[in-house]
């Protein structure tokens, strides 16, 4: 690969805020982005987890403890990170919670918790990050969608609603900010090895077998499959990609 091609997939000089960055897919994205030059800032509620994640990544990583559902604190969080690490040029809305219940057993309170974390918190953080990106005429925002954004699955009504909402948010946000040099996209991971997947499939061998049977590659993905997809979408190589959804699912979503 010549030097020009190599630079197209680099993130040198970028400051990436990744929510839920201490484990799972968030950590994988942080690790991959750091490998190609980004300064990554991991945000989450558990300091020990964040500290360990940063130690594993190295000097390119920093963290800040925060609960993104404390909406009134997010403007201060963005300002604090910008002061410590530089203006945020990449935002990954990855933090999430899972609720595995049939619709008839899903309470309003349980539904609201999922919506608050995935939809309202992601919107709120994004609206505080966007002004800096718009002023710089440079930035990339990623939303972590899901197979639940695309296909019907049982026992995830709140999660499905939240992840489906991301698709509309991405389209509207892109329509508003693309002219200002800010790109908004989403990734829909298939079934990727992660703590959240294991929790979702716990004690449900039938569901595990069904997932693998509809995935042409016949296996679960690896966290870095999502990490490198995120690198691509935030890199100069994707400079004309906006308002889109990238599925990384081993061929599951279009398969019968």
N, C-alpha and C positions, 0 to 999 in steps of 0.2 A: 504494500500500500504506500503510495507516495505521500509526501508531507501534506499536500493540499487535502487529499482524501482523509488523512488522519485527523486533521484539524476540524473537519466537518462533524466529527463525532466527539469532540472535546467540549468540556464545560469549564474551561479555564476562566477565572474571574467571576463565575456565577456564585451567588449565595442562595442555597436552597433550604427553605424551611419545610420540614417534613413532619406532619402530625402523626402520632402513633409510631414514631420512628425508633422506638426502643426494641422492637421485636418484629418477627414475621416479615411481611412484605415491606413495611416501612423501613425496617433495618436493611433489607436487601436492596432497596432503592437507594438508601443513603450510602451503603457500601459501594455500589456500582458507580454512583455519581462522584464519590470521592476519588475513585480510581481514575477518573478521567478529568480531574482537576477542579471539581467544585468544592466549595466550602459548605459543609452540611451542618444544619442546626436541627437537632432532634427535639421535638416537643412532646411531652407526655406527662402523666400524673405520678409515675413511680420513679423517683430519683435514682435509686440503686440500679434499676434496669437501664436507665438512660446513661448512667455513668459507665456501666459495663459495656454498653454498646459503643460509646465513644472511645473507650480504651481499645476496643477491638479494631476500630477503624483507624485510629491514630490522630495525628495533629490536625488533620483536615476537618475534624468533627468537634462540635460543641453541643451543649444541650441547655435547655431551659425548662424547668418544671412548670407546668400550667395545665389547667383544666379548660379545654376549649368551650365547654358549655357555660363557663362564667363569661357571658357575652361582654359585659362591661369592662373586662380586663384585657380584651384582645388588642385594643388600640395601643395600650401601654406595652404589651408584649411585642408588637411589631416595632415600636420605637426602640425598645430595649435591645432587640436583636440587631436592628440597623446600627445602633450606636456601638455595639460590641463587635459585630462581624462585617458590617457594611450593608448597603441597601439590599433588600430581598429581591432577587430577580427570578427565582423559581419558588412556587408554592405547590406542595403536594398535599391535597386533602385526602388523607389516608385513614385517620383515626375513626374507629367504629366500634359498635357493640352489636352483639348478636342475640336474638331472642327466638328460641326454637319452641313454638307453640302453635297449635291449630288456631285458626282464625276465631272460632267460637270461644276459645280460652284466652285470647289476647285482650287484656284490659286496655282501657283508654290510657291509663298511666304507663303501662308497658310500651304501648305503641308510641306514646309521646316521647319517652326516653330515647327510643331509637331515632325518631325524627329529629329530636333536638341535637343529638350527637352528629348524625350524618348530614342532615339538610341545613338546619338553622345555624349550627356552629360553623359548618363549612362556608355557608354564604357570608356569615358575619366576619369570619377571618379573611375571606377573599375580598370583601368590600374595604377592609382596612389596608390590605396589601396593594390593591390595584392602583390607588392614586400615585404611589411611588413609581410603579411600573409605567403608568401612562405618562408621567412627567419625563421619565428616562426614554420613552418610546422603545422599551425593550422589556420583555418578560414572558414567562410561561407559567400557566396554571394547569395542574393536573387534578382530575377527580378520579378516585378509584371506584369505578362502577363494579358490575358483577354479572355473573350468569343470570342472577335473579332480576337483572334489568331487562333480560331478553326472553327468558323462558319461564313457564309456570312451574313452581315447585311447592310442595306442601310444607306447612308448618313455618313459613317465613313471611307471613303477610306484611308485617311492619318493615322488615328488612327489604323485601321486594319493593314496597312503596318508596322507601328512602332511596334505594339504588336506582329505581326507575326515574325518580325526580332528578337525579344527577344528569340524565341525558337532556332533559329540557333546560336545565341550568346551563349546561355547557353550550348548547346552541344559542341561547339568549345572550349569555355573557360574551361569546365569540362575536355575535352580531354587533354588540356594543363596543368592544375594545379592539377588535382586529385592526381597524384603521389606525389605531394608536401604537401599533407595533407589539401588541400583547396577544399571545396565542393561548387559547383555552381548549383543552382536549381531555379525553377520558380514556382510561384503560379498563377493560372488562377482563379480569383474570378468570381463567377456568378454575378447575379445582387444583389448587397449589398446596403443597405440603406446608403447613403453618399451624400454629397453636389454635387459631380460629377454626380452621378446617377440621382438625382433630376434635374440637369441642362440638362442632356441628354434626359430625358423623359418629360421635361416641355412642356405642351400643346400638348402632343402626347399620348392621351389615348389609341389609337389603338395599339401603340407599347407596352405600359404597359400591356395591356390585352394579347397580343401575348406572351410576356415574361412569364407571370404567367401561361398561358395555356400550355407552353412547359416545365415548371418546375414541375416535379412530386410532389415535396413537396408543391407546390401551394402558395409560399410566397417568398418575398425577404429575403436574408440573413442578418445577423447582423454583424457589423464591427468586433466584437470579434471572429467571426467564422474564419476570416482571421488572426486575431492576434494570436490565438492559433495554427493555421496551421503553421504560421511563427516560433513560438516557437519550435514546433516539428522539423521542417526542420533544425533549427540552433542548436538543442540540441544533446547530445550524443546518444539519442534514434534513431537518423537518421544518425548515423556515417557511414553507408554503402549506403547512398542514395546520388547519385551524377548524375548530368546531366539530371534530370528528371523534369516533369511538374506535379504538384499536382493541380487538379481541385477541387474547393470548390464551388459548384454550385447547390446544391439541386437536382442533377441528370439531369440538363438541357442539358449538352453537348451530352450525348449519346441518348437522348430522341427524338423521331420523332416529 
